[in-house]
Every structure is written in structure tokens, then in C-alpha cells.
Amino acid sequence: MFNKLSGTLLYATLLTTAFNAHGSIGAQTADQMQRNYDATPAYCKGNAVPAHACSGVLIRSTKPSPHYHTWHHSQNSKDKGGVSFSYLRADIPTTRLAADARSGFTLFPLLQRPKDSLRYEMLCAWPTDGDTWERDTRGCGDNRQTAETEAACHAQGIQTAEQWMEQYRQSGDYKRQCAFDIRRARVPERAEAFHQSVRAKQLYAAELPFPWNEVVIGAWSEADAASLPIQSFFHIEGEYGALQQAQADQQDWHTTNGTFIPVIRVRLPRTLEERATFSYHDSDQAVALP
């Protein structure tokens, strides 16, 4: 006979199963992010596909608010049609994110995104901060604060990291740098262009003004945001309020879209010789389990 004790035991079993299921998803996510970060191919299989599609971590810093969803766009992103991320990988020295970031979200690499999820659009890559708030061409072109006109690197005959650095040294001004064009229309050149942006960060990190790079992705339709391939909501370990911000994003996503996206803890390197780590912890999760 089904009694109160049986009901309690059944509920406990279901609850344990739910915890294990979510914990498994979270642990798998952290493991995949770590593997992607540790992988350092020059290109994806076939050599015509940029490395960001199969390796590294595309990470965007955000700040939650009751007035908007953190995966929606700022007015600047809407105006220019581009959204800024950084690209983390073990062979790219990155000890800090832009604007002292402490939380936000990461996207699945294009070749790993879930079936039927939105295919986001990669636009350009900057070896250091691109000052994209001030640029046209969706954040990839001319900087309105400079007298010169900044065209894409390949349009100026700049094809390699060495050539990019030679140009940068002439002005010493990151606002005058050029972007590596990685749009899908530039097949197969986009793969090499992204590779050279990575090489520039690797070879000249000590000369660059910021410890992070910048990758611009096309602004997605907010009406389709429920299918955006968000891999995790992250928080930087040890940063004040970071966990609470990531939990707020996780809760907002669950309330809005009804699905579970794990909160992942990120430990950034303290030196250029260290590597970042990605880990899942049950205690970091804010979403109430079924």
C-alpha cells in the first residue's frame, strides 16, 4: 500500500535522481570546457574551419539586472549589430577579463552546439581589446575617435601576426589596430585569419595594452534567444559577488526558458605560465530541482 513513508522515499529518490542528473550535466560541461580550453589546434579538422569552432572558450562578461536578461543586448550592441566576447585557450595568455569581469556566460563552440540551437555568426578577432564600442562595420571597422580610417587587416595587406604587430608598433595605439576578418563568407581565409589573431596574442602579449583579446559575434535576434547555445553561466573564483551574479542569471534563464544551464566556476591564471580551470559544484547552483 502506498503510504506517507513510501511517498517520502519516492520523493527522496526522485530528488536524488534530479540532483545526480543536474550534477552529471554540470560535471560534463566543466569537463568539456576544460578540454576545449586545453586543446590548441591551429585549425579545426580540414584546415578551412577556424579553431574557435572546435576549441577554446568563448566567454562574455555581463551583469544581471531585474530590468533585462543578461543574454540580451546592450544598446551599443544593438546599434552596431555586434556583441563582444573574449576567447580563452591554454596557449593564449589571459590573466584577466575586460572591465574586471566577474560573471557572465559562455557559448558552445560552433561544432559542438546542441542540435537545433542558434548558429551564431563570427565577425572579427582582435589580439587585444578592440575598442569596438567606437567602431563601425558591426564593431570590426573604423574607429570614429581616430583621424585615420581603419580597414580590416587583409584589406591593408596584413595577413600575419608579425605584420599586424609591425603596424601596431608604428602607432602604439590600440584604437588604430586592424581586425582579422573571420566572417563565414571568407572561406577558407577566415581560418588562417583567426589563427593569426591567436598568434599575435601568443607572440606579443607583453607588448599589448590589455591581457584579454576580443572576438565580435553578430548580434542575434532576441526573439530567438531561447535557442542561443549557452554552455554555462560562469563566475570568476574569488571575485566579490560573482557567484551571486551567476546564480541570478541561471535562475532568470530557468524562469524564462524552463531549462537548466549549469553555473561553472572559473579560476583564471595568476601568471602567464599558469592555466585556467573550470569546475562544477552543486553548492554553486541556484535553480530549484524538480
N, C-alpha and C positions, 0 to 999 in steps of 0.2 A: 504494500500500500504506500502510495506517495504521501509522505508526511512532511512536517516542517523541517525535520532534520535532513530528510532526503533532498528537500528543496534547497536548503542551505548548502549541502555538499555539492549539489549540481551547480549552484551559482558559483561556488568557490572554484569548481573545476573549470567552468566557462571563463571565469575571470582569470585564472591561471593560464588557460589556453590563449586568451586575448593578450595577456602580458607577454607570453612567450612569442606569440606571432608578431607583435609590435617590436619586441626586443630583437627578434630574428631579422626583421626588416631593417631596424636601426643598425644592428651589427653588420649586416651585409652592406648597407650603404656606406658606413665608415670604412669597411674593408675595401670596397670598390674605389672610394675616393682616395684612400691611401695608395692603392695600386696605380690609379691614374696619375697621382702626383709623382710616384716613384718612377713611372715609365717615362723614358726620354727619347722617343723616336724623332728623327728629323722630319719624317712624313708618316702618314698612315699607309696601310698596305696599298701598293700600286703606285706610290710616289706622286700621284696627282691630287691627293687629298691632304689638306693641311693637318698638321699634328694635333691641333686643338680638337679635331673631330673624334680622336681616339685616345687622347692622353691629357694630363693636366686637369686643373680645376678652375672653371670659370666662376668667379666669385664677385658678388655685388654687395656693397655695404649700403644699408638702409637704416631708417629709424622708424619704429612703429608709431602709429597715431590713431586715435579713435575717429579721425576725420578722413582717412583714406586707407586703402590696402597697400601694404608695402611693396607688392608686386605690380602695382600700377605706376604710372609715370609722373615724374615731377613736371612742372610746366615747361622747364627748359628742355627736357627730353621730348615732350610733345611738340614743342616749337621746332626743334631741329630734326626730329624723327630718328634719333639715335639714343641708345642707353649705354652707359659706361660700366665696364667690368674690369677686373684685373685677372690675369692668367697666372696661376700658381703652378710651379713644377719644380722638381728637385734640383734641376740644373739651372734654374733662374734665381739668382739671389734676391730674396724678398723677405725683409725683416719687419715690414710694416705696411699697412694698407692706407689708402688715401683718406685724408680727413680724420685721422685717428679712429678709423672704423672699429666697431666692436661687435656688430651683428649684421645680419642680412640673409641672403640666400645664395645658393649655388645652382647651376644648371647642369643637367646631364650633358656630356659630350654628344654631339650630333649623332654619331654612330651607335650610341648606347641609349638613346632616349626611348621611353616606352612607346609601344605601338599606339598609333593614332594621336600621339601628342603633337603639339605645335612644332613645326620646323622653323626655328628662329633663323635670322639672317645675319651672317657675319659681314661686317663692313670694312673695318680697317684695324691695324695694330700699331701702337706707339711703344717704342722701347722704354719710354719713361712717361710721366704724366703728359697728356697731350693738350692740356688747357682747352678741352673740347667744348666747354661752355661758350667759348668765344669764336667758334669756327662754323663756317658754312659747310655745305655738302654733307649734311647729317652728322656733323662733328668730325669730319675727316679731311676738311679742306683748309681754306684760307682763314687766318686769324685776323679778325677785324681790329685788333689792337696794334698790328704791325703795319709799317708802310709798304713792305713787300707783299707779294702775292704768293702764298704757299700752296703749290700744287702737290699732287700725290708723288711719292718718290719715283715711281717708274716713269712718270711724265717728265721728270727732270733728268732722267738717265741714271738715277740712283737705284742700283739693283742689289747691292751687297751691304752687309753690316759695316764694312770698312768704309765704303763710300758714304754711307749715312753718317758715320761718325766724323768723317772729314768735313762734311757740310756743317754738322752741328758745332764743331770746334771753331769754324770761321765766325760764327755769331756768338756762341756761348749762351744762346737764349733758347730755352725750350719752347717758347712761343713761336719760334721761327723754324722749328723742325718740320720734316715731312712725314706723312703717314704711309705705311706699307698697305697697299690696297689688296684686301683679301676677299673681295666680293665673289660670289659664285660664278658670275659672268666671266671672271678671269681664270678660266681653266685652260691649261694647267698652271699658269704663272702664279696663281694665288698660293699654292702650296710652298713654292720657293720663297715668295714674299713673306709669308708667316715665319718660315724657318729663319730668314734673315733678321726679322724683328727680334726673334728669340736670341740669335747670335749676338746682336748688338747689345742686348741686356747682359748676356754672359760675359762678353769681352770687355765691356766698358762700364760696368756697374759703378766702379769707383769714381768715374768722371761725371756720372749723370746726377742731376739735381734731386731726384726723388728715388726712394728704394722700391717703388712699385712701377709696374707697367700699366698700360691702358689698352683695352680692346673695346671697340664700339660695335654694338649689336643693333640691328634695326628695331625701332620701337614697334612692338607687337600691338595688335588690336586689343584693347582692354576688354572688349566683349568676348574675346576668345581666351582670356587669361586663365580660365579653369583648366585648359589643356596645355598650359605652359609647362614644359618639362622641368619643374623644380625638383632637384635631387635632395636638397636639405635646407633647413634653416640653421644657420651656424651662429656660434658665439665664440669670441676670442677668449681663451682661457686667461683668467686673472684680471680682465678689464671690468671696471665698476659698472654694474647694471647690465652687462652684456647678456647674461643668461636670461634675465627677466625680459629683455627685449626680444630675444629669440623665441621664448615661450609665448609672448604676446602674438608674434607672427604665426607661430604654429597653431595657436588657438583660433586666431582670426581665419586662417585658411580652413581649418576643420569646420568652423561655424559656417563659413561661406560656401565651401565646396564639398564638405562631408567626407573628406579623405584624410588619411594620416601621412604626414611628411615628418620625418624624424628631425629632432634637434641634434646637431653634431657639434662636438667640442673641438675647436681648432687651437693647436698650440703653434704659434709662429716661431721660426728660428730667432734666436737672440744674436747670432753671428752669421756671417756669410757661409761658414763651414757647416752649420747645423741644417737639419731638415725639419719641415713642418710635420705635425702628426694630427691625425683625425680619429676621433673616438666617440663611441656611443655610450650613454649612461642612462639607465632607467630613471634615475633621480632628476635628470635634466628635462624630462618630458612633462608637458603641461596638459596635454589632451586627456580628458577622462576616457577610460577604456569602456567598451560596451559591457 
